[in-house]
């Protein structure tokens, strides 16, 4: 690990599974921290099993991307936390860690001896971090939470993204989880600053439900104002600003216009789009008339965009000073010149040497892009991590014999 990264020297002990909380560990690893992932001795992180269940396509038998995404750059140890030896191992490792990161619910944390008081007993100043579905308080503090339930459904995301549709939009894999991981990582960075300046460790909590509320701040705020009146709803055909919306091209693709200052960009946009006659058209001569006749204006823009292909519009719109973009596919995103120039999608490989592409976390320090290392195999670093923690070989052998570690 490069010694000039912002979290170089920070050690994180992660007892977490799936994507939400582990993705925070992946971000910390890309920022330079040493992240030790504690996986169940038998089977490891249950997300490893999604391939055998057929939920994740392994890409020709080579890349389990739902393990790679939240676990790049970590060390893995296999531990049975139901055994006294396994609990001893975790507490021993926690002595020399700056951060303890977990997704386990209160009942399991107490059962496995990894709750706040257990870890603070061996390391009083550690930053203790909990990611949950519904927060540390209230009736659902011990209720399982996942992206699709706590964030997408209960958090209101599905409702606001599906307004006007015949059926609910399906959630994308790990959509809220990955946003949540970045949020947890930011909270940890703040807690580490406090620890560095005061010597005191914090308890950090992030929930998927709280994240959803934050994401929907405008909707939530408006829902509580003036008797709960909703944010005004318009369709494409009657949008209040014709220069904010998507327009379909002749080859069935879409261009997104995002010029919030309609009056500032109106004349320029009409000329670039190929409708210069509309600049002085009395129907659209001033802000009031443009709003009153917006349905006609949008229909004219629809007709103009429908005459040319996406490729042609890329060239035609290039001189436009207002904001616009192409509605791209994930595959096109990888080839986007801004993405490639900034290294937002890195070309890396698994620990077995299989090449693939993986987005990096979006935070860059000192203009340096990240090339992530692959996710570890289950228990790949058990002996190495324990020996580095000062546990002698004979003790490690005893832990193995007792089934405490892999």
C-alpha positions in Angstrom: 0.0 0.0 0.0 1.4 3.4 -0.9 2.5 5.3 2.2 1.2 8.6 1.0 -2.5 7.8 1.0 -4.7 9.8 3.4 -5.5 6.8 5.6 -2.1 5.1 5.5 -1.4 3.7 8.9 -5.1 3.3 9.8 -6.2 -0.3 10.6 -9.8 -1.3 10.3 -11.4 -4.5 11.7 -14.5 -5.3 9.6 -17.1 -7.8 10.9 -19.7 -7.4 8.2 -21.4 -9.1 5.3 -23.2 -8.4 2.0 -22.6 -4.9 0.4 -23.7 -2.0 2.5 -21.2 -2.0 5.3 -18.4 -3.9 3.5 -18.4 -1.3 0.7 -17.4 1.3 3.4 -14.4 -0.9 4.1 -13.6 -1.0 0.4 -13.6 2.8 0.3 -11.3 3.0 3.3 -8.9 0.5 1.7 -8.8 2.6 -1.4 -8.0 5.6 0.8 -5.0 3.7 2.2 -6.3 1.9 5.3 -5.5 -1.7 6.1 -8.8 -3.4 6.3 -9.1 -6.9 7.9 -12.3 -8.6 6.9 -13.6 -11.2 9.4 -15.7 -13.8 7.6 -17.6 -16.7 9.1 -15.3 -19.8 9.2 -17.8 -21.9 7.2 -18.7 -20.4 3.9 -17.5 -16.9 4.5 -19.4 -13.8 3.6 -22.8 -15.1 2.5 -22.5 -12.9 -0.6 -19.9 -15.4 -1.9 -22.8 -17.9 -2.2 -24.8 -15.7 -4.7 -22.9 -17.3 -7.5 -23.8 -20.8 -6.6 -27.4 -19.7 -6.1 -27.5 -18.3 -9.6 -28.3 -14.8 -8.5 -25.0 -13.5 -9.7 -23.6 -14.5 -13.1 -20.0 -15.3 -12.5 -18.9 -14.0 -15.9 -17.8 -17.3 -17.4 -16.7 -18.7 -14.1 -14.1 -16.1 -13.4 -15.4 -13.0 -11.6 -17.8 -12.8 -8.7 -18.4 -9.1 -9.1 -20.7 -8.8 -6.1 -17.8 -9.9 -3.9 -15.2 -7.8 -5.8 -17.1 -4.5 -5.6 -17.4 -4.2 -1.8 -14.3 -6.2 -0.8 -11.5 -4.9 -3.0 -8.2 -4.4 -1.3 -8.9 -6.2 2.0 -7.4 -9.0 3.9 -9.7 -11.9 4.8 -9.6 -14.1 7.9 -12.1 -17.0 8.6 -13.4 -17.0 12.2 -16.1 -18.8 14.0 -17.5 -16.2 16.3 -19.8 -18.8 18.1 -16.6 -20.2 19.7 -14.7 -18.7 22.7 -11.5 -18.9 20.6 -13.0 -17.0 17.7 -14.2 -14.3 20.0 -10.8 -14.1 21.6 -9.2 -13.7 18.2 -11.4 -10.8 17.3 -10.8 -9.0 20.6 -7.1 -9.6 20.2 -7.1 -8.0 16.8 -9.2 -5.1 18.0 -6.5 -4.1 20.4 -4.4 -2.7 17.6 -7.1 -1.4 15.3 -8.4 2.2 14.9 -11.8 1.3 13.6 -14.2 -1.6 14.3 -16.8 -1.8 11.5 -19.9 -4.1 11.7 -23.2 -4.8 10.1 -24.3 -7.3 12.8 -27.5 -6.6 14.6 -27.6 -6.0 18.4 -28.6 -9.5 19.4 -25.8 -11.1 17.4 -23.2 -8.5 18.5 -24.0 -9.4 22.1 -24.1 -13.1 21.4 -20.7 -13.0 19.7 -19.0 -10.7 22.2 -18.4 -7.9 19.7 -20.7 -5.2 21.0 -19.5 -1.7 21.9 -18.6 -2.6 25.5 -16.8 -5.8 24.5 -14.5 -4.0 22.0 -14.1 -0.9 24.1 -12.9 -3.2 27.0 -9.8 -4.0 25.0 -9.5 -0.7 23.1 -11.2 2.2 24.8 -10.5 4.8 22.1 -11.5 2.7 19.1 -14.0 4.2 16.6 -17.0 1.8 16.7 -19.1 1.8 13.6 -22.5 0.3 13.0 -24.4 0.1 9.7 -28.0 -1.0 10.0 -31.3 -1.1 8.2 -33.3 1.1 10.5 -31.0 2.8 13.0 -29.8 2.0 16.6 -33.0 3.1 18.3 -36.7 2.4 18.0 -38.8 -0.7 17.6 -36.9 -2.0 14.5 -33.3 -1.6 15.8 -32.9 -5.4 15.8 -34.8 -6.0 12.6 -32.9 -7.2 9.5 -32.6 -4.5 6.8 -31.5 -4.7 3.2 -31.2 -2.2 0.4 -34.4 -3.3 -1.3 -36.4 -3.2 1.9 -35.0 -0.4 4.2 -33.8 2.0 1.5 -35.7 1.4 -1.7 -39.1 0.4 -0.3 -39.5 1.7 3.2 -37.4 4.8 2.5 -39.7 6.0 -0.2 -37.3 5.8 -3.1 -39.4 3.4 -5.1 -42.5 5.6 -4.7 -40.9 8.8 -6.0 -39.1 7.1 -8.9 -42.2 5.3 -10.0 -44.7 8.2 -10.0 -46.9 7.9 -13.0 -45.8 4.4 -13.9 -48.0 1.3 -14.1 -45.8 -0.7 -11.8 -43.0 -0.1 -9.3 -39.5 0.4 -10.7 -37.3 -2.5 -9.6 -34.3 -1.5 -7.5 -30.9 -1.8 -9.0 -28.4 -4.2 -7.3 -26.8 -2.5 -4.2 -28.1 0.9 -5.2 -28.6 2.3 -1.7 -25.9 0.0 -0.3 -23.1 1.7 -2.2 -24.3 5.2 -1.4 -24.5 4.1 2.2 -20.9 2.7 2.1 -19.6 6.1 1.0 -21.6 7.7 3.8 -20.2 5.4 6.4 -16.7 6.0 5.1 -17.2 9.8 5.4 -18.5 9.3 9.0 -15.4 7.2 9.8 -13.1 9.9 8.4 -14.8 12.5 10.7 -14.5 10.2 13.7 -10.8 9.6 13.0 -10.1 13.3 12.9 -11.8 13.6 16.3 -9.7 10.7 17.6 -6.5 12.3 16.3 -7.3 15.6 17.9 -8.8 14.5 21.2 -7.8 10.9 21.7 -11.4 9.9 22.0 -13.2 7.3 19.8 -16.8 7.8 18.6 -19.7 5.5 18.0 -20.7 6.0 14.4 -24.2 5.0 13.1 -25.5 5.0 9.5 -28.8 3.4 8.5 -30.2 2.7 5.1 -33.5 4.2 6.2 -31.8 7.4 7.3 -29.9 7.5 4.0 -33.1 7.3 2.1 -34.6 10.2 4.0 -31.5 12.3 3.3 -31.7 11.4 -0.4 -35.3 12.5 -0.5 -34.8 15.7 1.5 -36.8 18.0 -1.0 -39.7 15.5 -1.2 -39.8 14.9 2.6 -39.6 18.6 3.4 -42.4 19.5 1.0 -44.5 16.7 2.2 -44.6 18.4 5.6 -45.4 21.9 4.4 -48.8 23.4 3.6 -50.8 20.4 4.5 -48.5 18.0 2.7 -48.8 19.3 -0.8 -46.5 17.5 -3.2 -43.8 18.9 -5.4 -45.5 20.0 -8.6 -45.7 17.2 -11.1 -45.3 17.7 -14.8 -44.9 15.2 -17.6 -42.6 15.6 -20.5 -45.2 17.3 -22.7 -46.0 20.1 -20.3 -42.7 20.6 -18.4 -42.5 24.2 -17.1 -39.0 24.6 -18.7 -38.7 23.0 -22.2 -34.9 23.2 -21.8 -35.0 20.7 -18.9 -36.1 17.3 -20.1 -35.2 14.3 -22.3 -35.8 14.3 -26.1 -35.9 11.2 -28.2 -33.7 10.9 -31.3 -34.4 9.3 -34.6 -32.6 6.1 -33.6 -34.5 5.7 -30.3 -31.9 7.2 -28.0 -32.3 10.2 -25.7 -30.7 13.6 -25.1 -31.0 15.2 -21.7 -31.2 19.0 -21.6 -30.6 20.7 -18.3 -30.6 24.4 -18.7 -32.3 25.7 -15.6 -32.1 29.3 -16.7 -34.5 29.1 -19.7 -34.4 32.8 -20.5 -30.6 32.9 -20.5 -30.1 30.0 -22.9 -33.3 30.1 -25.0 -32.1 32.0 -28.0 -28.7 30.2 -28.2 -30.4 26.8 -27.8 -33.0 27.4 -30.5 -30.3 28.4 -32.9 -28.0 25.4 -32.1 -30.9 22.9 -32.2 -31.9 24.2 -35.6 -35.0 26.2 -34.8 -33.8 29.9 -35.2 -37.2 31.0 -36.3 -38.5 30.4 -32.8 -36.2 33.0 -31.2 -38.5 35.9 -32.4 -41.7 33.9 -32.6 -44.3 35.9 -30.7 -45.6 32.7 -29.0 -42.3 32.4 -27.2 -41.1 36.0 -27.2 -40.8 36.5 -23.4 -40.8 34.3 -20.2 -44.6 34.6 -19.7 -45.4 33.6 -23.2 -42.9 30.8 -23.2 -44.5 29.3 -20.1 -48.1 29.8 -21.5 -47.1 28.1 -24.8 -44.7 25.5 -23.4 -46.7 22.6 -24.8 -46.3 23.9 -28.3 -42.6 24.6 -27.8 -41.9 21.2 -26.4 -43.7 19.6 -29.4 -41.6 21.6 -31.8 -38.4 20.4 -29.9 -39.7 16.8 -30.0 -40.0 17.1 -33.8 -36.6 18.6 -34.2 -34.8 16.0 -32.1 -36.7 13.1 -33.9 -35.1 14.1 -37.2 -31.5 13.2 -36.3 -29.5 10.3 -34.7 -27.8 10.4 -31.4 -24.4 10.6 -33.1 -25.6 13.6 -35.1 -26.9 15.4 -32.0 -23.6 14.8 -30.2 -21.9 16.9 -32.9 -24.7 19.4 -33.3 -25.0 20.2 -29.6 -21.2 20.4 -29.0 -21.1 24.3 -29.2 -24.0 24.8 -26.8 -22.9 26.5 -23.6 -25.8 25.2 -21.6 -25.8 21.9 -19.8 -26.8 18.8 -21.8 -25.8 15.2 -22.0 -26.5 11.8 -23.5 -28.6 9.2 -21.7 -26.0 6.5 -21.7 -25.8 2.8 -20.9 -23.5 1.4 -18.2 -21.3 0.0 -21.0 -21.1 3.4 -22.7 -20.2 5.0 -19.3 -17.0 2.9 -19.2 -15.9 4.5 -22.5 -17.0 8.0 -21.6 -13.9 10.3 -22.2 -14.4 12.0 -18.8 -14.6 8.7 -17.1 -11.4 7.4 -18.8 -9.5 10.7 -18.3 -10.2 10.7 -14.6 -9.8 6.9 -14.0 -13.4 6.5 -12.6 -13.5 3.0 -13.9 -10.3 1.1 -13.3 -8.9 -1.9 -15.2 -7.9 -4.4 -12.5 -7.8 -8.1 -11.9 -9.0 -10.6 -9.3 -6.5 -12.2 -6.9 -6.4 -15.1 -9.4 -5.2 -12.8 -12.2 -8.5 -12.5 -14.1 -8.8 -9.1 -15.7 -12.0 -7.0 -15.3 -13.2 -3.4 -14.9 -14.4 -2.0 -11.7 -15.6 1.5 -10.7 -13.5 3.1 -8.0 -14.9 5.2 -5.2 -15.5 8.7 -6.5 -13.3 10.6 -4.1 -9.8 11.4 -5.3 -7.0 12.9 -3.3 -4.2 15.0 -4.9 -5.6 14.2 -8.4 -4.6 10.6 -8.0 -6.9 8.0 -9.5 -7.2 4.6 -7.9 -6.5 1.1 -9.3 -8.1 -1.3 -6.8 -6.6 -4.6 -5.9 -8.9 -7.7 -6.1 -11.1 -9.0 -3.3 -9.4 -11.7 -1.1 -10.4 -15.3 -1.1 -12.2 -16.6 1.9 -9.7 -16.8 4.8 -6.8 -16.0 2.6 -4.9 -14.0 5.2 -5.9 -15.7 8.5 -2.4 -16.8 9.5 -0.7 -13.7 8.3 -3.0 -11.3 10.1 -2.9 -13.3 13.4 0.9 -13.5 13.3 1.2 -9.8 12.6 -1.0 -9.2 15.6 1.6 -11.0 17.8 -0.2 -14.3 18.2 2.3 -17.1 18.2 2.2 -20.1 15.9 1.3 -22.6 18.6 -1.7 -20.5 19.7 -2.8 -20.2 16.0 -2.6 -24.0 15.7 -4.7 -24.4 18.8 -7.3 -22.0 17.4 -7.4 -24.1 14.2 -7.7 -27.4 16.0 -10.6 -26.0 18.1 -12.4 -24.8 15.0 -12.2 -21.1 16.0 -10.4 -20.1 12.8 -10.1 -21.3 9.2 
